[in-house]
Amino acid sequence: MPSPIDTMTARPIDTEASAGKAITPSRLCVMHVRVEPAQVWFDCPRCGVELEGYYSDPRGQTDVACEDCGTVFDIPSSASLVIT
């Protein structure tokens, strides 16, 4: 009987792995990805002061207030994300 096919990857599904049995795969896979919080910052569009302290993607937020000059602004979902 042929192995069932994973419709997302078009690869055969390993029925032993899905049953929890230890196997030696022909190709190693990472099944758990860990993410550590990283600080996110951006500059106020009016005074240019660096605003920080965000631990998630701030894109899409509205009514963000600058801690320095008090300007209220939005961060559109389409704002670019720069990884440094």
MOUR-V688714 format. One record per residue. N is the residue number from 1. SS is DSSP state (~ for helix, > for strand, _ for the rest). Layout:
n:N ss:SS
n:N ss:SS
This chain:
n:1 ss:_
n:2 ss:_
n:3 ss:_
n:4 ss:_
n:5 ss:>
n:6 ss:_
n:7 ss:_
n:8 ss:_
n:9 ss:_
n:10 ss:_
n:11 ss:_
n:12 ss:>
n:13 ss:_
n:14 ss:_
n:15 ss:~
n:16 ss:~
n:17 ss:~
n:18 ss:~
n:19 ss:_
n:20 ss:_
n:21 ss:_
n:22 ss:_
n:23 ss:_
n:24 ss:_
n:25 ss:_
n:26 ss:_
n:27 ss:_
n:28 ss:_
n:29 ss:_
n:30 ss:_
n:31 ss:_
n:32 ss:_
n:33 ss:_
n:34 ss:_
n:35 ss:_
n:36 ss:_
n:37 ss:_
n:38 ss:_
n:39 ss:_
n:40 ss:>
n:41 ss:>
n:42 ss:>
n:43 ss:>
n:44 ss:_
n:45 ss:_
n:46 ss:_
n:47 ss:_
n:48 ss:_
n:49 ss:_
n:50 ss:>
n:51 ss:>
n:52 ss:>
n:53 ss:>
n:54 ss:>
n:55 ss:_
n:56 ss:_
n:57 ss:_
n:58 ss:_
n:59 ss:_
n:60 ss:_
n:61 ss:_
n:62 ss:_
n:63 ss:_
n:64 ss:>
n:65 ss:>
n:66 ss:_
n:67 ss:_
n:68 ss:_
n:69 ss:_
n:70 ss:_
n:71 ss:_
n:72 ss:>
n:73 ss:>
n:74 ss:_
n:75 ss:_
n:76 ss:_
n:77 ss:_
n:78 ss:_
n:79 ss:_
n:80 ss:_
n:81 ss:_
n:82 ss:_
n:83 ss:_
n:84 ss:_
